[in-house]
């Protein structure tokens, strides 16, 4: 996916995003939420 922030283009791939986010844990859902498949 191509994303432009402040006129600077970035290319994101699923593998790159998953690799960079693997050390972070998701925050607990508080308040209203939506369930899509198995994810809240």
mmCIF entry with sequence, helices, sheets and N, C-alpha, C, O atoms, coordinates in Angstrom:
data_MODEL
# 
_entry.id   MODEL 
# 
_entity.id                         1 
_entity.type                       polymer 
_entity.pdbx_number_of_molecules   1 
# 
_entity_poly.entity_id                      1 
_entity_poly.type                           'polypeptide(L)' 
_entity_poly.nstd_linkage                   no 
_entity_poly.nstd_monomer                   no 
_entity_poly.pdbx_seq_one_letter_code       
;(UNK)(UNK)(UNK)(UNK)(UNK)(UNK)(UNK)(UNK)(UNK)(UNK)(UNK)(UNK)(UNK)(UNK)(UNK)(UNK)
(UNK)(UNK)(UNK)(UNK)(UNK)(UNK)(UNK)(UNK)(UNK)(UNK)(UNK)(UNK)(UNK)(UNK)(UNK)(UNK)
(UNK)(UNK)(UNK)(UNK)(UNK)(UNK)(UNK)(UNK)
;
_entity_poly.pdbx_seq_one_letter_code_can   XXXXXXXXXXXXXXXXXXXXXXXXXXXXXXXXXXXXXXXX 
_entity_poly.pdbx_strand_id                 A 
# 
loop_
_entity_poly_seq.entity_id 
_entity_poly_seq.num 
_entity_poly_seq.mon_id 
_entity_poly_seq.hetero 
1 1  UNK n 
1 2  UNK n 
1 3  UNK n 
1 4  UNK n 
1 5  UNK n 
1 6  UNK n 
1 7  UNK n 
1 8  UNK n 
1 9  UNK n 
1 10 UNK n 
1 11 UNK n 
1 12 UNK n 
1 13 UNK n 
1 14 UNK n 
1 15 UNK n 
1 16 UNK n 
1 17 UNK n 
1 18 UNK n 
1 19 UNK n 
1 20 UNK n 
1 21 UNK n 
1 22 UNK n 
1 23 UNK n 
1 24 UNK n 
1 25 UNK n 
1 26 UNK n 
1 27 UNK n 
1 28 UNK n 
1 29 UNK n 
1 30 UNK n 
1 31 UNK n 
1 32 UNK n 
1 33 UNK n 
1 34 UNK n 
1 35 UNK n 
1 36 UNK n 
1 37 UNK n 
1 38 UNK n 
1 39 UNK n 
1 40 UNK n 
# 
_struct_asym.id          A 
_struct_asym.entity_id   1 
# 
_struct_conf.conf_type_id            HELX_P 
_struct_conf.id                      HELX_P1 
_struct_conf.pdbx_PDB_helix_id       AA1 
_struct_conf.beg_label_comp_id       UNK 
_struct_conf.beg_label_asym_id       A 
_struct_conf.beg_label_seq_id        14 
_struct_conf.pdbx_beg_PDB_ins_code   ? 
_struct_conf.end_label_comp_id       UNK 
_struct_conf.end_label_asym_id       A 
_struct_conf.end_label_seq_id        21 
_struct_conf.pdbx_end_PDB_ins_code   ? 
_struct_conf.beg_auth_comp_id        UNK 
_struct_conf.beg_auth_asym_id        A 
_struct_conf.beg_auth_seq_id         14 
_struct_conf.end_auth_comp_id        UNK 
_struct_conf.end_auth_asym_id        A 
_struct_conf.end_auth_seq_id         21 
_struct_conf.pdbx_PDB_helix_class    1 
_struct_conf.details                 ? 
_struct_conf.pdbx_PDB_helix_length   8 
# 
_struct_conf_type.id          HELX_P 
_struct_conf_type.criteria    ? 
_struct_conf_type.reference   ? 
# 
_struct_sheet.id               AA1 
_struct_sheet.type             ? 
_struct_sheet.number_strands   2 
_struct_sheet.details          ? 
# 
_struct_sheet_order.sheet_id     AA1 
_struct_sheet_order.range_id_1   1 
_struct_sheet_order.range_id_2   2 
_struct_sheet_order.offset       ? 
_struct_sheet_order.sense        anti-parallel 
# 
loop_
_struct_sheet_range.sheet_id 
_struct_sheet_range.id 
_struct_sheet_range.beg_label_comp_id 
_struct_sheet_range.beg_label_asym_id 
_struct_sheet_range.beg_label_seq_id 
_struct_sheet_range.pdbx_beg_PDB_ins_code 
_struct_sheet_range.end_label_comp_id 
_struct_sheet_range.end_label_asym_id 
_struct_sheet_range.end_label_seq_id 
_struct_sheet_range.pdbx_end_PDB_ins_code 
_struct_sheet_range.beg_auth_comp_id 
_struct_sheet_range.beg_auth_asym_id 
_struct_sheet_range.beg_auth_seq_id 
_struct_sheet_range.end_auth_comp_id 
_struct_sheet_range.end_auth_asym_id 
_struct_sheet_range.end_auth_seq_id 
AA1 1 UNK A 2 ? UNK A 5  ? UNK A 2 UNK A 5  
AA1 2 UNK A 8 ? UNK A 11 ? UNK A 8 UNK A 11 
# 
loop_
_atom_site.group_PDB 
_atom_site.id 
_atom_site.type_symbol 
_atom_site.label_atom_id 
_atom_site.label_alt_id 
_atom_site.label_comp_id 
_atom_site.label_asym_id 
_atom_site.label_entity_id 
_atom_site.label_seq_id 
_atom_site.pdbx_PDB_ins_code 
_atom_site.Cartn_x 
_atom_site.Cartn_y 
_atom_site.Cartn_z 
_atom_site.occupancy 
_atom_site.B_iso_or_equiv 
_atom_site.pdbx_formal_charge 
_atom_site.auth_seq_id 
_atom_site.auth_comp_id 
_atom_site.auth_asym_id 
_atom_site.auth_atom_id 
_atom_site.pdbx_PDB_model_num 
ATOM 1   N N  . UNK A 1 1  ? 0.852   -1.166  0.000  1.00 0.00 ? 1  UNK A N  1 
ATOM 2   C CA . UNK A 1 1  ? 0.000   0.000   0.000  1.00 0.00 ? 1  UNK A CA 1 
ATOM 3   C C  . UNK A 1 1  ? 0.899   1.231   0.000  1.00 0.00 ? 1  UNK A C  1 
ATOM 4   O O  . UNK A 1 1  ? 1.902   1.276   0.712  1.00 0.00 ? 1  UNK A O  1 
ATOM 5   N N  . UNK A 1 2  ? 0.545   2.199   -0.780 1.00 0.00 ? 2  UNK A N  1 
ATOM 6   C CA . UNK A 1 2  ? 1.295   3.457   -0.821 1.00 0.00 ? 2  UNK A CA 1 
ATOM 7   C C  . UNK A 1 2  ? 0.547   4.487   0.011  1.00 0.00 ? 2  UNK A C  1 
ATOM 8   O O  . UNK A 1 2  ? -0.665  4.655   -0.124 1.00 0.00 ? 2  UNK A O  1 
ATOM 9   N N  . UNK A 1 3  ? 1.290   5.174   0.874  1.00 0.00 ? 3  UNK A N  1 
ATOM 10  C CA . UNK A 1 3  ? 0.723   6.191   1.758  1.00 0.00 ? 3  UNK A CA 1 
ATOM 11  C C  . UNK A 1 3  ? 1.571   7.445   1.645  1.00 0.00 ? 3  UNK A C  1 
ATOM 12  O O  . UNK A 1 3  ? 2.799   7.360   1.646  1.00 0.00 ? 3  UNK A O  1 
ATOM 13  N N  . UNK A 1 4  ? 0.938   8.608   1.548  1.00 0.00 ? 4  UNK A N  1 
ATOM 14  C CA . UNK A 1 4  ? 1.658   9.877   1.456  1.00 0.00 ? 4  UNK A CA 1 
ATOM 15  C C  . UNK A 1 4  ? 1.371   10.685  2.716  1.00 0.00 ? 4  UNK A C  1 
ATOM 16  O O  . UNK A 1 4  ? 0.218   10.989  3.023  1.00 0.00 ? 4  UNK A O  1 
ATOM 17  N N  . UNK A 1 5  ? 2.440   11.030  3.447  1.00 0.00 ? 5  UNK A N  1 
ATOM 18  C CA . UNK A 1 5  ? 2.331   11.840  4.659  1.00 0.00 ? 5  UNK A CA 1 
ATOM 19  C C  . UNK A 1 5  ? 3.237   13.045  4.491  1.00 0.00 ? 5  UNK A C  1 
ATOM 20  O O  . UNK A 1 5  ? 4.446   12.905  4.307  1.00 0.00 ? 5  UNK A O  1 
ATOM 21  N N  . UNK A 1 6  ? 2.647   14.227  4.555  1.00 0.00 ? 6  UNK A N  1 
ATOM 22  C CA . UNK A 1 6  ? 3.392   15.487  4.411  1.00 0.00 ? 6  UNK A CA 1 
ATOM 23  C C  . UNK A 1 6  ? 4.216   15.480  3.126  1.00 0.00 ? 6  UNK A C  1 
ATOM 24  O O  . UNK A 1 6  ? 5.389   15.854  3.124  1.00 0.00 ? 6  UNK A O  1 
ATOM 25  N N  . UNK A 1 7  ? 3.585   15.048  2.035  1.00 0.00 ? 7  UNK A N  1 
ATOM 26  C CA . UNK A 1 7  ? 4.177   15.004  0.694  1.00 0.00 ? 7  UNK A CA 1 
ATOM 27  C C  . UNK A 1 7  ? 5.322   14.002  0.555  1.00 0.00 ? 7  UNK A C  1 
ATOM 28  O O  . UNK A 1 7  ? 6.041   14.043  -0.443 1.00 0.00 ? 7  UNK A O  1 
ATOM 29  N N  . UNK A 1 8  ? 5.515   13.099  1.531  1.00 0.00 ? 8  UNK A N  1 
ATOM 30  C CA . UNK A 1 8  ? 6.536   12.059  1.431  1.00 0.00 ? 8  UNK A CA 1 
ATOM 31  C C  . UNK A 1 8  ? 5.854   10.707  1.253  1.00 0.00 ? 8  UNK A C  1 
ATOM 32  O O  . UNK A 1 8  ? 5.097   10.280  2.125  1.00 0.00 ? 8  UNK A O  1 
ATOM 33  N N  . UNK A 1 9  ? 6.111   10.022  0.130  1.00 0.00 ? 9  UNK A N  1 
ATOM 34  C CA . UNK A 1 9  ? 5.453   8.726   -0.106 1.00 0.00 ? 9  UNK A CA 1 
ATOM 35  C C  . UNK A 1 9  ? 6.131   7.592   0.666  1.00 0.00 ? 9  UNK A C  1 
ATOM 36  O O  . UNK A 1 9  ? 7.355   7.561   0.799  1.00 0.00 ? 9  UNK A O  1 
ATOM 37  N N  . UNK A 1 10 ? 5.329   6.675   1.165  1.00 0.00 ? 10 UNK A N  1 
ATOM 38  C CA . UNK A 1 10 ? 5.812   5.484   1.844  1.00 0.00 ? 10 UNK A CA 1 
ATOM 39  C C  . UNK A 1 10 ? 5.124   4.283   1.228  1.00 0.00 ? 10 UNK A C  1 
ATOM 40  O O  . UNK A 1 10 ? 3.934   4.342   0.916  1.00 0.00 ? 10 UNK A O  1 
ATOM 41  N N  . UNK A 1 11 ? 5.859   3.190   1.049  1.00 0.00 ? 11 UNK A N  1 
ATOM 42  C CA . UNK A 1 11 ? 5.283   1.941   0.566  1.00 0.00 ? 11 UNK A CA 1 
ATOM 43  C C  . UNK A 1 11 ? 5.273   0.942   1.713  1.00 0.00 ? 11 UNK A C  1 
ATOM 44  O O  . UNK A 1 11 ? 6.315   0.647   2.299  1.00 0.00 ? 11 UNK A O  1 
ATOM 45  N N  . UNK A 1 12 ? 4.092   0.423   2.030  1.00 0.00 ? 12 UNK A N  1 
ATOM 46  C CA . UNK A 1 12 ? 3.948   -0.544  3.104  1.00 0.00 ? 12 UNK A CA 1 
ATOM 47  C C  . UNK A 1 12 ? 3.569   -1.897  2.516  1.00 0.00 ? 12 UNK A C  1 
ATOM 48  O O  . UNK A 1 12 ? 2.711   -1.984  1.638  1.00 0.00 ? 12 UNK A O  1 
ATOM 49  N N  . UNK A 1 13 ? 4.215   -2.951  3.006  1.00 0.00 ? 13 UNK A N  1 
ATOM 50  C CA . UNK A 1 13 ? 3.804   -4.310  2.664  1.00 0.00 ? 13 UNK A CA 1 
ATOM 51  C C  . UNK A 1 13 ? 3.380   -5.001  3.957  1.00 0.00 ? 13 UNK A C  1 
ATOM 52  O O  . UNK A 1 13 ? 3.813   -4.609  5.040  1.00 0.00 ? 13 UNK A O  1 
ATOM 53  N N  . UNK A 1 14 ? 2.547   -6.014  3.849  1.00 0.00 ? 14 UNK A N  1 
ATOM 54  C CA . UNK A 1 14 ? 2.052   -6.713  5.028  1.00 0.00 ? 14 UNK A CA 1 
ATOM 55  C C  . UNK A 1 14 ? 3.207   -7.263  5.851  1.00 0.00 ? 14 UNK A C  1 
ATOM 56  O O  . UNK A 1 14 ? 3.201   -7.152  7.077  1.00 0.00 ? 14 UNK A O  1 
ATOM 57  N N  . UNK A 1 15 ? 4.193   -7.851  5.194  1.00 0.00 ? 15 UNK A N  1 
ATOM 58  C CA . UNK A 1 15 ? 5.338   -8.431  5.901  1.00 0.00 ? 15 UNK A CA 1 
ATOM 59  C C  . UNK A 1 15 ? 6.123   -7.397  6.688  1.00 0.00 ? 15 UNK A C  1 
ATOM 60  O O  . UNK A 1 15 ? 6.510   -7.643  7.830  1.00 0.00 ? 15 UNK A O  1 
ATOM 61  N N  . UNK A 1 16 ? 6.360   -6.237  6.077  1.00 0.00 ? 16 UNK A N  1 
ATOM 62  C CA . UNK A 1 16 ? 7.100   -5.170  6.755  1.00 0.00 ? 16 UNK A CA 1 
ATOM 63  C C  . UNK A 1 16 ? 6.343   -4.653  7.972  1.00 0.00 ? 16 UNK A C  1 
ATOM 64  O O  . UNK A 1 16 ? 6.934   -4.432  9.029  1.00 0.00 ? 16 UNK A O  1 
ATOM 65  N N  . UNK A 1 17 ? 5.031   -4.459  7.822  1.00 0.00 ? 17 UNK A N  1 
ATOM 66  C CA . UNK A 1 17 ? 4.214   -3.956  8.937  1.00 0.00 ? 17 UNK A CA 1 
ATOM 67  C C  . UNK A 1 17 ? 4.162   -4.996  10.057 1.00 0.00 ? 17 UNK A C  1 
ATOM 68  O O  . UNK A 1 17 ? 4.322   -4.645  11.226 1.00 0.00 ? 17 UNK A O  1 
ATOM 69  N N  . UNK A 1 18 ? 3.942   -6.256  9.723  1.00 0.00 ? 18 UNK A N  1 
ATOM 70  C CA . UNK A 1 18 ? 3.870   -7.308  10.742 1.00 0.00 ? 18 UNK A CA 1 
ATOM 71  C C  . UNK A 1 18 ? 5.201   -7.433  11.481 1.00 0.00 ? 18 UNK A C  1 
ATOM 72  O O  . UNK A 1 18 ? 5.213   -7.622  12.698 1.00 0.00 ? 18 UNK A O  1 
ATOM 73  N N  . UNK A 1 19 ? 6.301   -7.333  10.777 1.00 0.00 ? 19 UNK A N  1 
ATOM 74  C CA . UNK A 1 19 ? 7.628   -7.427  11.394 1.00 0.00 ? 19 UNK A CA 1 
ATOM 75  C C  . UNK A 1 19 ? 7.878   -6.276  12.361 1.00 0.00 ? 19 UNK A C  1 
ATOM 76  O O  . UNK A 1 19 ? 8.396   -6.485  13.458 1.00 0.00 ? 19 UNK A O  1 
ATOM 77  N N  . UNK A 1 20 ? 7.512   -5.068  11.960 1.00 0.00 ? 20 UNK A N  1 
ATOM 78  C CA . UNK A 1 20 ? 7.772   -3.907  12.816 1.00 0.00 ? 20 UNK A CA 1 
ATOM 79  C C  . UNK A 1 20 ? 6.812   -3.838  14.008 1.00 0.00 ? 20 UNK A C  1 
ATOM 80  O O  . UNK A 1 20 ? 7.136   -3.218  15.021 1.00 0.00 ? 20 UNK A O  1 
ATOM 81  N N  . UNK A 1 21 ? 5.631   -4.468  13.901 1.00 0.00 ? 21 UNK A N  1 
ATOM 82  C CA . UNK A 1 21 ? 4.647   -4.393  14.977 1.00 0.00 ? 21 UNK A CA 1 
ATOM 83  C C  . UNK A 1 21 ? 4.673   -5.608  15.912 1.00 0.00 ? 21 UNK A C  1 
ATOM 84  O O  . UNK A 1 21 ? 3.930   -5.628  16.893 1.00 0.00 ? 21 UNK A O  1 
ATOM 85  N N  . UNK A 1 22 ? 5.503   -6.618  15.639 1.00 0.00 ? 22 UNK A N  1 
ATOM 86  C CA . UNK A 1 22 ? 5.448   -7.850  16.424 1.00 0.00 ? 22 UNK A CA 1 
ATOM 87  C C  . UNK A 1 22 ? 5.862   -7.669  17.879 1.00 0.00 ? 22 UNK A C  1 
ATOM 88  O O  . UNK A 1 22 ? 5.493   -8.490  18.718 1.00 0.00 ? 22 UNK A O  1 
ATOM 89  N N  . UNK A 1 23 ? 6.611   -6.630  18.202 1.00 0.00 ? 23 UNK A N  1 
ATOM 90  C CA . UNK A 1 23 ? 7.023   -6.422  19.595 1.00 0.00 ? 23 UNK A CA 1 
ATOM 91  C C  . UNK A 1 23 ? 5.983   -5.653  20.417 1.00 0.00 ? 23 UNK A C  1 
ATOM 92  O O  . UNK A 1 23 ? 6.141   -5.504  21.629 1.00 0.00 ? 23 UNK A O  1 
ATOM 93  N N  . UNK A 1 24 ? 4.923   -5.166  19.766 1.00 0.00 ? 24 UNK A N  1 
ATOM 94  C CA . UNK A 1 24 ? 3.881   -4.402  20.458 1.00 0.00 ? 24 UNK A CA 1 
ATOM 95  C C  . UNK A 1 24 ? 2.664   -5.282  20.717 1.00 0.00 ? 24 UNK A C  1 
ATOM 96  O O  . UNK A 1 24 ? 2.277   -6.087  19.869 1.00 0.00 ? 24 UNK A O  1 
ATOM 97  N N  . UNK A 1 25 ? 2.064   -5.122  21.898 1.00 0.00 ? 25 UNK A N  1 
ATOM 98  C CA . UNK A 1 25 ? 0.843   -5.839  22.215 1.00 0.00 ? 25 UNK A CA 1 
ATOM 99  C C  . UNK A 1 25 ? -0.339  -4.899  21.979 1.00 0.00 ? 25 UNK A C  1 
ATOM 100 O O  . UNK A 1 25 ? -0.235  -3.705  22.260 1.00 0.00 ? 25 UNK A O  1 
ATOM 101 N N  . UNK A 1 26 ? -1.457  -5.414  21.469 1.00 0.00 ? 26 UNK A N  1 
ATOM 102 C CA . UNK A 1 26 ? -2.638  -4.574  21.259 1.00 0.00 ? 26 UNK A CA 1 
ATOM 103 C C  . UNK A 1 26 ? -3.188  -4.062  22.591 1.00 0.00 ? 26 UNK A C  1 
ATOM 104 O O  . UNK A 1 26 ? -3.099  -4.737  23.618 1.00 0.00 ? 26 UNK A O  1 
ATOM 105 N N  . UNK A 1 27 ? -3.748  -2.874  22.551 1.00 0.00 ? 27 UNK A N  1 
ATOM 106 C CA . UNK A 1 27 ? -4.375  -2.320  23.748 1.00 0.00 ? 27 UNK A CA 1 
ATOM 107 C C  . UNK A 1 27 ? -5.715  -3.003  23.975 1.00 0.00 ? 27 UNK A C  1 
ATOM 108 O O  . UNK A 1 27 ? -6.360  -3.451  23.027 1.00 0.00 ? 27 UNK A O  1 
ATOM 109 N N  . UNK A 1 28 ? -6.129  -3.081  25.232 1.00 0.00 ? 28 UNK A N  1 
ATOM 110 C CA . UNK A 1 28 ? -7.422  -3.657  25.563 1.00 0.00 ? 28 UNK A CA 1 
ATOM 111 C C  . UNK A 1 28 ? -8.524  -2.711  25.096 1.00 0.00 ? 28 UNK A C  1 
ATOM 112 O O  . UNK A 1 28 ? -8.402  -1.492  25.210 1.00 0.00 ? 28 UNK A O  1 
ATOM 113 N N  . UNK A 1 29 ? -9.599  -3.291  24.571 1.00 0.00 ? 29 UNK A N  1 
ATOM 114 C CA . UNK A 1 29 ? -10.711 -2.492  24.064 1.00 0.00 ? 29 UNK A CA 1 
ATOM 115 C C  . UNK A 1 29 ? -11.512 -1.942  25.238 1.00 0.00 ? 29 UNK A C  1 
ATOM 116 O O  . UNK A 1 29 ? -11.920 -2.691  26.126 1.00 0.00 ? 29 UNK A O  1 
ATOM 117 N N  . UNK A 1 30 ? -11.732 -0.634  25.236 1.00 0.00 ? 30 UNK A N  1 
ATOM 118 C CA . UNK A 1 30 ? -12.520 0.036   26.268 1.00 0.00 ? 30 UNK A CA 1 
ATOM 119 C C  . UNK A 1 30 ? -13.603 0.843   25.558 1.00 0.00 ? 30 UNK A C  1 
ATOM 120 O O  . UNK A 1 30 ? -13.304 1.615   24.647 1.00 0.00 ? 30 UNK A O  1 
ATOM 121 N N  . UNK A 1 31 ? -14.842 0.672   25.964 1.00 0.00 ? 31 UNK A N  1 
ATOM 122 C CA . UNK A 1 31 ? -15.933 1.418   25.348 1.00 0.00 ? 31 UNK A CA 1 
ATOM 123 C C  . UNK A 1 31 ? -16.531 0.682   24.164 1.00 0.00 ? 31 UNK A C  1 
ATOM 124 O O  . UNK A 1 31 ? -16.422 -0.541  24.068 1.00 0.00 ? 31 UNK A O  1 
ATOM 125 N N  . UNK A 1 32 ? -17.159 1.419   23.265 1.00 0.00 ? 32 UNK A N  1 
ATOM 126 C CA . UNK A 1 32 ? -17.819 0.838   22.096 1.00 0.00 ? 32 UNK A CA 1 
ATOM 127 C C  . UNK A 1 32 ? -16.794 0.223   21.161 1.00 0.00 ? 32 UNK A C  1 
ATOM 128 O O  . UNK A 1 32 ? -15.697 0.758   21.000 1.00 0.00 ? 32 UNK A O  1 
ATOM 129 N N  . UNK A 1 33 ? -17.143 -0.891  20.547 1.00 0.00 ? 33 UNK A N  1 
ATOM 130 C CA . UNK A 1 33 ? -16.221 -1.542  19.622 1.00 0.00 ? 33 UNK A CA 1 
ATOM 131 C C  . UNK A 1 33 ? -16.993 -2.301  18.560 1.00 0.00 ? 33 UNK A C  1 
ATOM 132 O O  . UNK A 1 33 ? -18.215 -2.429  18.637 1.00 0.00 ? 33 UNK A O  1 
ATOM 133 N N  . UNK A 1 34 ? -16.269 -2.804  17.565 1.00 0.00 ? 34 UNK A N  1 
ATOM 134 C CA . UNK A 1 34 ? -16.840 -3.578  16.470 1.00 0.00 ? 34 UNK A CA 1 
ATOM 135 C C  . UNK A 1 34 ? -16.063 -4.872  16.354 1.00 0.00 ? 34 UNK A C  1 
ATOM 136 O O  . UNK A 1 34 ? -14.839 -4.876  16.487 1.00 0.00 ? 34 UNK A O  1 
ATOM 137 N N  . UNK A 1 35 ? -16.763 -5.979  16.107 1.00 0.00 ? 35 UNK A N  1 
ATOM 138 C CA . UNK A 1 35 ? -16.102 -7.260  15.916 1.00 0.00 ? 35 UNK A CA 1 
ATOM 139 C C  . UNK A 1 35 ? -16.121 -7.574  14.423 1.00 0.00 ? 35 UNK A C  1 
ATOM 140 O O  . UNK A 1 35 ? -17.179 -7.588  13.795 1.00 0.00 ? 35 UNK A O  1 
ATOM 141 N N  . UNK A 1 36 ? -14.934 -7.826  13.860 1.00 0.00 ? 36 UNK A N  1 
ATOM 142 C CA . UNK A 1 36 ? -14.787 -8.213  12.447 1.00 0.00 ? 36 UNK A CA 1 
ATOM 143 C C  . UNK A 1 36 ? -14.075 -9.548  12.444 1.00 0.00 ? 36 UNK A C  1 
ATOM 144 O O  . UNK A 1 36 ? -12.897 -9.624  12.792 1.00 0.00 ? 36 UNK A O  1 
ATOM 145 N N  . UNK A 1 37 ? -14.775 -10.600 12.055 1.00 0.00 ? 37 UNK A N  1 
ATOM 146 C CA . UNK A 1 37 ? -14.196 -11.934 12.130 1.00 0.00 ? 37 UNK A CA 1 
ATOM 147 C C  . UNK A 1 37 ? -13.907 -12.300 13.566 1.00 0.00 ? 37 UNK A C  1 
ATOM 148 O O  . UNK A 1 37 ? -14.811 -12.306 14.402 1.00 0.00 ? 37 UNK A O  1 
ATOM 149 N N  . UNK A 1 38 ? -12.640 -12.608 13.867 1.00 0.00 ? 38 UNK A N  1 
ATOM 150 C CA . UNK A 1 38 ? -12.242 -12.932 15.239 1.00 0.00 ? 38 UNK A CA 1 
ATOM 151 C C  . UNK A 1 38 ? -11.632 -11.736 15.951 1.00 0.00 ? 38 UNK A C  1 
ATOM 152 O O  . UNK A 1 38 ? -11.228 -11.849 17.108 1.00 0.00 ? 38 UNK A O  1 
ATOM 153 N N  . UNK A 1 39 ? -11.560 -10.604 15.288 1.00 0.00 ? 39 UNK A N  1 
ATOM 154 C CA . UNK A 1 39 ? -10.894 -9.438  15.879 1.00 0.00 ? 39 UNK A CA 1 
ATOM 155 C C  . UNK A 1 39 ? -11.904 -8.407  16.355 1.00 0.00 ? 39 UNK A C  1 
ATOM 156 O O  . UNK A 1 39 ? -12.925 -8.171  15.711 1.00 0.00 ? 39 UNK A O  1 
ATOM 157 N N  . UNK A 1 40 ? -11.599 -7.799  17.494 1.00 0.00 ? 40 UNK A N  1 
ATOM 158 C CA . UNK A 1 40 ? -12.442 -6.750  18.047 1.00 0.00 ? 40 UNK A CA 1 
ATOM 159 C C  . UNK A 1 40 ? -11.829 -5.399  17.738 1.00 0.00 ? 40 UNK A C  1 
ATOM 160 O O  . UNK A 1 40 ? -12.384 -4.368  18.118 1.00 0.00 ? 40 UNK A O  1 
# 
